[in-house]
Amino acid sequence: MLDTDEHLIARWRTLADQAALARLATRYLPQFYRTARAMMLSHNQSEDIAQEVMLKVIRGLPAFAGTSGFRVWSYTILLNTIRSEFRRGKRRNHVSLDAEGDWGHPIDSRLPDPADQSQKTEIQAAFHAALEKLTDLQRTALILMHIDGLTAGEIALLQECSAEAVYQRIAEAKRKLKSDPNLRSLWVELP
């Protein structure tokens, strides 16, 4: 396939193909934004982080060795940048109304009337509060797998653990979310 990350990087390295670089940015910027947003940064912070990470990735491409794969390498940069943002104390705009529903949590964004919108905002606040109760490792594993679609193996490389540990973190995160009394209305019991 000619559109893989590796192929695009090779085209950029050998031919200085700016279109290949633009394709990588088009592919990864939305993913970086969703991850930052899901990690409970505000809309504006998430946009800034996504752009900052993409610049770091582009600047770091000449040194990229490819041993862990481009996606894992770029997500390492993303997670480190998010952690730095948290340390600077510019985080946790708990419920930002500027970009509701833009990162894919289990809330229907098509609610039509103001009463439904108010209920949606309350559920989002409860969901954000519940996510905040998870450990950093649980929250990160859950977001990377279920929002960004990374595999357990990729997450294991990022979190420096086994794939089994990733599955355990995600299972525990889901258990905690499902047991949160403020979120009970989100979960449908299966027969």
HUNORNOR-V270359 format. One record per residue. N is the residue number from 1. SS is DSSP state (A for helix, B for strand, O for the rest). NEAR is the number of other ideal C-beta (glycine too) atoms within 12 Angstrom. Layout:
<<N	SS	NEAR> <N	SS	NEAR>>
This chain:
<<1	O	7> <2	O	12> <3	O	16> <4	O	18> <5	A	31> <6	A	21> <7	A	19> <8	A	31> <9	A	33> <10	A	22> <11	A	23> <12	A	26> <13	A	19> <14	A	11> <15	A	14> <16	O	13> <17	O	18> <18	A	14> <19	A	15> <20	A	27> <21	A	27> <22	A	17> <23	A	21> <24	A	35> <25	A	27> <26	A	17> <27	A	23> <28	A	33> <29	A	28> <30	A	23> <31	A	33> <32	A	40> <33	A	34> <34	A	32> <35	A	43> <36	A	46> <37	A	40> <38	A	38> <39	O	39> <40	O	37> <41	O	40> <42	O	28> <43	A	25> <44	A	19> <45	A	30> <46	A	36> <47	A	24> <48	A	24> <49	A	39> <50	A	35> <51	A	23> <52	A	26> <53	A	36> <54	A	31> <55	A	22> <56	A	26> <57	A	36> <58	A	27> <59	A	15> <60	A	21> <61	A	29> <62	A	13> <63	A	15> <64	O	28> <65	O	13> <66	O	19> <67	O	11> <68	O	20> <69	O	22> <70	A	29> <71	A	33> <72	A	28> <73	A	30> <74	A	39> <75	A	39> <76	A	31> <77	A	33> <78	A	42> <79	A	37> <80	A	22> <81	A	34> <82	A	38> <83	A	23> <84	A	21> <85	A	28> <86	A	23> <87	A	11> <88	O	15> <89	O	10> <90	O	21> <91	O	26> <92	O	20> <93	O	24> <94	O	19> <95	O	27> <96	O	26> <97	A	19> <98	A	16> <99	A	24> <100	O	28> <101	O	26> <102	O	25> <103	O	34> <104	O	24> <105	O	30> <106	O	25> <107	O	27> <108	O	17> <109	O	19> <110	O	11> <111	O	19> <112	O	11> <113	O	10> <114	A	10> <115	A	11> <116	A	16> <117	A	20> <118	A	15> <119	A	19> <120	A	28> <121	A	23> <122	A	23> <123	A	30> <124	A	35> <125	A	25> <126	A	27> <127	A	34> <128	A	35> <129	A	22> <130	A	32> <131	A	37> <132	A	26> <133	A	22> <134	O	30> <135	O	18> <136	A	23> <137	A	25> <138	A	32> <139	A	35> <140	A	40> <141	A	41> <142	A	39> <143	A	39> <144	A	41> <145	A	31> <146	A	28> <147	O	29> <148	O	34> <149	O	18> <150	O	33> <151	O	22> <152	A	26> <153	A	22> <154	A	28> <155	A	39> <156	A	27> <157	A	25> <158	A	37> <159	A	34> <160	O	15> <161	O	22> <162	O	16> <163	A	21> <164	A	16> <165	A	22> <166	A	31> <167	A	23> <168	A	23> <169	A	32> <170	A	34> <171	A	20> <172	A	22> <173	A	31> <174	A	26> <175	A	18> <176	A	23> <177	A	32> <178	A	21> <179	A	16> <180	O	24> <181	A	14> <182	A	21> <183	A	26> <184	A	15> <185	A	18> <186	A	24> <187	O	19> <188	O	9> <189	O	8> <190	O	5> <191	O	3>>
